[in-house]
Amino acid sequence: MWFLGDTLSIKVYQALAAALEMRPERRVILSDSGNFPSDLYMAEGLIKALGRGDELRVVAPDEVTDAITDEVAVTLLTEVDYRNGRLHDMGEITRRAQDAGAVTIWDLAHSAGALPVDLAGCGADFAVGCTYKYLNGGPGAPAFIYVAPRHATRASPALSGWLGHAAPFAFEAGYRPGKGIERMRVGTPPVLAMAAL
Ligand SMILES: Cc1ncc(COP(=O)(O)O)c(C=O)c1O
């Protein structure tokens, strides 16, 4: 299930917060040194906000598979390296991570529009990406988030903005998450950018 809106950094934060919540007994976020810096920075920021001692473990891209241990709560990886085009094997890493009990997040910023992506086929848990690279939306075009249908009704959006509320125009005092992927909407969408996309 997809939702389009906000920036990719925001969507990384939401996916990571939701994924960590699904593995409360684990404290390691596994990423690699080929990842785009904002993904790593957002993880650092979330770790600080949570304040419970989570660890961002960054390994070399070719060491990712071996670094998937039963300590890992979440793998946060960008499928295609923005520097050199190196491609992770999404199906194989997803399988290894899930076998070890980890939740997978794939950043598709450099994949979407450039190569076929089969999230459902490889059983990925979460994915995020932008539409301003190979989808040609132009700078500022909205990002996207994918939540596997099996998680969509219980994934926590973390950034609980009014347009992700179950009844945004009821203007209730308290937050209730929208049904399914709708809860991943944070605020007012960039309508002109979406129209251009
Ligand atoms: C892989 C990746 N992740 C995150 C970002 C950050 O995206 P945004 O500026 O939309 O927050 C980018 C931007 O180029 C990116 O390439």
The ligand as an SDF file (V2000), in Angstrom:
LIG
                    3D

 16 16  0  0  0  0  0  0  0  0999 V2000
   18.5370    7.7630   -0.9960 C   0  0  0  0  0  0  0  0  0  0  0  0
   18.0520    9.1000   -0.5180 C   0  0  0  0  0  0  0  0  0  0  0  0
   17.4680    9.1770    0.6980 N   0  0  0  0  0  0  0  0  0  0  0  0
   17.0200   10.3650    1.1700 C   0  0  0  0  0  0  0  0  0  0  0  0
   17.1310   11.5380    0.4460 C   0  0  0  0  0  0  0  0  0  0  0  0
   16.5750   12.8200    1.0090 C   0  0  0  0  0  0  0  0  0  0  0  0
   15.4280   13.2260    0.3330 O   0  0  0  0  0  0  0  0  0  0  0  0
   14.6020   14.5500    0.6910 P   0  0  0  0  0  0  0  0  0  0  0  0
   15.4640   15.6990    0.3250 O   0  0  0  0  0  0  0  0  0  0  0  0
   13.3600   14.4740   -0.1510 O   0  0  0  0  0  0  0  0  0  0  0  0
   14.2770   14.5160    2.1460 O   0  0  0  0  0  0  0  0  0  0  0  0
   17.7170   11.4910   -0.8240 C   0  0  0  0  0  0  0  0  0  0  0  0
   17.8570   12.7220   -1.6250 C   0  0  0  0  0  0  0  0  0  0  0  0
   18.4680   12.7830   -2.6530 O   0  0  0  0  0  0  0  0  0  0  0  0
   18.2030   10.2470   -1.3120 C   0  0  0  0  0  0  0  0  0  0  0  0
   18.7920   10.1520   -2.5110 O   0  0  0  0  0  0  0  0  0  0  0  0
  1  2  1  0
  2  3  1  0
  2 15  2  0
  3  4  2  0
  4  5  1  0
  5  6  1  0
  5 12  2  0
  6  7  1  0
  7  8  1  0
  8  9  2  0
  8 10  1  0
  8 11  1  0
 12 13  1  0
 12 15  1  0
 13 14  2  0
 15 16  1  0
M  END
$$$$
